[in-house]
Amino acid sequence: MRRATAWVVVVGVAVLGITGPASAADGFWVSIATGLAGSSTPTGYQDWWFETPHGPPPVAVTGLSGGTIEATTGGGSSFFTGGAVPVVVPTTDGYGYLAGGSKPSDLSSALKRQMEGGQGLASAAPDASATAPPANALLLSAVLGDADSTGARSLTVSVTDPQSNPVAGGVVSVPDGGWWVIGLGPGDKETTTNPGNGSGNGNGNGNGSGSDPGNGSGGDGGTGGTPGGPIATPEPATGLLLGVGGLAAGGFRLFNRRRTK
């Protein structure tokens, strides 16, 4: 009996060691915000999230037209034009951003994705001396179009992975004399849960009696409630442990029967 018990414990420890806790893949946010001069509230905003399973990559600006932009991290800022690309924004340990126009001093709304969770700016400075993008860098291009009849200009942003597969991008309108900010940085994808805001009411009653079985009517199902959050499903490791535990218990019972015969 002692040997069988020890065997069950060893199997459980081995399975736990093999499976281990699940961890979410690393992710990266790209966002574009635009606004009026003198205002920190964006008039336009878009963002994209994608997985980066090998960790946060740097971003290399490989295409730029339509003016001068500023690349900023915690290590400093670099102003450049299209003739200076590639410029590398080292977003491996924090976020950075690209900006044009007279950006506001408060960028918390423009960079809300990158600042989530208290994350700070990347520590290294933008590299304007790079001759080629790093092998693992995301590749970004930005094109600021000509002004239309209202003075607004379209900003087209494209981001690809190192193999030139698109991962983010879009077109936004920059107001006349306004600003734009492209946020770049690692972060988790947001999760939302619907807690449900209604309540069900079961109003049915059973009318059957012992002398006339089978005539009782079941209660009505609850109505009016909205579904709650996602249904929890067991982790794969939990299912595996349950299966191994069942096999081990069956083996132990068989072993015990043989000993008692």
N, C-alpha and C positions, 0 to 999 in steps of 0.2 A: 504494500500500500504506500509505503514511504517513497519507493522508487517511482511509482505511477504519479504521485503528487508532484514530486520533483520534476518529472518529465513535463507535466502540464505547465509548470512555472517557467521552465526553460524555453518551451515553445512560445509562450506568451511574450517573454522578453525578447526572443529572437524576432518575432513578428513586429514588435514595436520598434526594434532597431532598424528593421528593413524599411518599413513604411515611413516612419517619422512624421512630423507635423507637416501639413501642406502649407505652401507659401505662395502668395500672389505674385504674378510676374511684375517686374518693374515696368513703369510707364512714363510717358513724356507728354507734356502739354505744349501745344502751339496755339497762340491766340492773336487776334488782331482787334485793336480798338481804335476808334477815331472820335474826334470831338471838336467842339468850337474853341477858338482861342480864348483863354482866360477861364475855362471851365474844366473841372476834373471829371465831370460826368460824361461818359461816352455817349455819342449819338448813334454809333454803330459798333457792333461787337460780334465776333465769331470765335469759336475755339474748336480744337480737335484734340483727341487723346488717342494714343496708340501704344502698344506694348514695345518695350525695349528689353528683351530677356537677357541681354548681355550687359546690362547696366546703362546708366545715362550716358549718351554720346555727346561729343561737342557738336557745334553747328558751324558750318562754313558757308559764308555768303559768297556765292559764286557768280551771281548776276545781279546787277543794279543799274537802274536808269531813272532819270527824273529828278536828280538833285543830290544833295549831301545828306547823309544820315549819320546818326550817332549810335555806336555799339557800347553798351554799358554792362559792367559786372561789378562785384565788390572790389575788384582789383583796379578799377579805373574806367575811363571812357576813351573811345577812339572815334574821330570824325573822318569820314572818307566818302569818296565818290566811286562811280563804277570803274574808273581806271585803276583802282587800288585793290580790286578783288583778286584772289580770295582773302577774306578776313575771317578769322576763326574766333567764335565765341565759345569759351571753354565751360560749357554747362554740365560738367561731370559731377560737381559737388554742390550745386545750387543753380539758381536761375540767372538769366541775363535778358537783355531786351535791346531791340533796335527801335529808334525813334526818329521822326522827322517833324518839322514845324516847331512851333513854340509849345512844347509839351508842358503839362501842369506839374507842379512840384509834388502833388499827391497822386500817385499812380496805383493806389490800392484797388480802385475799380477796374482800371485797365489791365492790371496784372493779378486779378483775384485768384485765378487758377494757380499761378506760380507761387503766390504767397500763402496758399492754404496750408494749414498745419504749422505755421510759424517758420516756414522755410526761408532762408536768406539768400542773398546774392552769391553767385559763384565767387570763389576766392581769387582765381587767377584773372589777369587782365586780358582783354581782347587782343589777339595777335594780328596786327596789320602787316607783318613782315613775312607771313607765310607765302611760299611759292606754289604750294599745292595743298589741297584739303587733306586732313588726316584720313587714314584708310577707313576708320570707323565713323566718320563724321556724317551727319545729316547735311544735305545740300539745299541751300535756300536761295531763291531769286525773288527780287521785288522790283516791280515796274510801276512807277507813278506816271499816270497819263496826263495829257494836256487838259487844261481847264475847259469846262463846258460853259454854256451861256450864263449859268448862275455862279460861276467861279469854282464849282466843285470839281474835284479830280478823282479819278478811279485809281485805286491801289490794288494791283494784282500780285498775290503772293503764292509761291509754289514751294513745297518742301518735299524732298524725296529721300529715300534711304541711300546708303552708299552705292547700291546697284541701280540707282535712278528709278526705283519704283515709287510712285506717288504715295505719300502718307498723310499729307495735309495741304490745304490751300484753298483760296477763295478770292473774291473780289469785293472790296468795300469802297464806300464813297467818303472822301475826305472833304469836309466843308471848306468853303472859301476862307483862306487864312487860318485854317484849323491845323490840328495835329494828328499824328497817328503813331501807334506803338505796337510792335510785334513782340509778344512775350514768348520766351523759350525756357523750358526747364522741366526737370523731373517732378513727378507727382502721382498720387494714386487717383484712379478713376472714382468719381463720386458714386455712392450707392444710395438709392432711395427706397424707402419701404412705405407701403400704404397700410397704416394701422387699422383702417376700417372705421367708418363713422356712423354706422347704423346699428340697429339692434333687431334681432329676429324675434317673432312672437309665435309660439306654438299654442294654438287654441283648441285643438281637437280633444275629444274625450272618448273613452271606450264605453259602450253600452251593453256589452255581452253579459250574459248570466250563466250560472252553472247549468241550468236546465236547457239552455239553448246556446250551446257553444258555437263559436264561429261567427257571431253576429256583431261583435264589437267593432267599432270603427276607430282607426288609428288617428292620432292627432295630426293636424296640418303642419307642414314644415314651416319654419320661421321665414318671415318675409321682411323686406325693407332694409336688411343689412347689406353693406357693401363688403366685398371680400377683404380679408386682412392682407398682411404682408406675405412674402413668398414662403411656401411651405418648406420647412427645414428637412433636408435629406441627410442621412448618415454619411459620415466620411467613409471612403473606401477602406481605411484601416480598421474602422469599427466593424464593418461587415466581415472583413477577413478574420478579425479576432473572434467574432461570434462563431464563424464557421469552424475555425481551428478548435475553439473551446468545445463545440458540440462533438467533433470527432474525438477529442481527447476524453471527454466524459463517457462517450460510448465505449472507447477502448478500455477505460478504467473499469466500467461495469462488467465487460466481458472478462477482464483479468480477475476481477473479484469473484465472479461466478465459478471460474475454473479452480480458484483456490479453495472455495467452499465445497466443491464436489468431493 
